[in-house]
Amino acid sequence: MNATAKHLQTINSILSKKQLRKKEFQFLNRINADHIRSISVTTDGGFDPESGEFHKEDRPLNYKIRLKYSDSGNLRIKCLHAEKA
């Protein structure tokens, strides 16, 4: 299975398990799967929405999904599914 197919499978799994906001769902539908470089999901702690760094300790708002993708040749980070601690 190639990377694009794996990323699509992971996104479909996320969509079946997580309740995303409308804007997050629209983002996932809009992004080209070929541009996704990595998808990270966590149950503990969360990702910082600015830097994309993982923090194992709970913060007031924990993003549970991080996507790294290329946009016009630049690596971008998008964090999804925020949960309050």
Residue pairs with C-beta under 8 A, 6 or more apart in sequence:
1 9
3 36
4 33
4 34
4 36
7 33
7 36
7 39
8 33
10 39
10 41
11 28
11 33
11 39
14 20
14 28
14 39
14 41
14 65
14 81
15 25
15 28
18 64
18 65
18 81
19 81
20 28
20 80
20 81
24 80
24 81
27 78
27 80
28 80
31 67
31 69
35 69
35 70
35 71
36 67
36 68
36 69
37 68
37 69
37 70
37 75
38 66
38 67
38 68
39 65
39 66
39 67
39 68
40 47
40 54
40 65
40 66
40 67
41 64
41 65
41 66
42 54
42 64
43 64
44 56
44 58
45 54
45 55
45 56
45 57
45 58
45 59
45 62
46 54
46 55
46 58
46 59
46 61
46 62
46 63
46 64
46 82
46 83
47 53
47 54
47 55
47 62
47 63
47 64
47 65
47 66
47 79
48 54
48 55
48 63
48 79
49 63
49 79
49 82
51 77
52 66
52 68
52 77
52 79
54 66
55 62
58 85
59 85
60 84
60 85
61 82
61 83
61 84
61 85
62 82
62 83
62 84
62 85
63 79
63 80
63 81
63 82
63 83
64 80
64 81
64 82
64 83
65 79
65 80
65 81
66 77
66 78
66 79
66 80
67 77
67 78
67 79
67 80
68 75
68 76
68 77
69 75
69 76
69 78
70 76
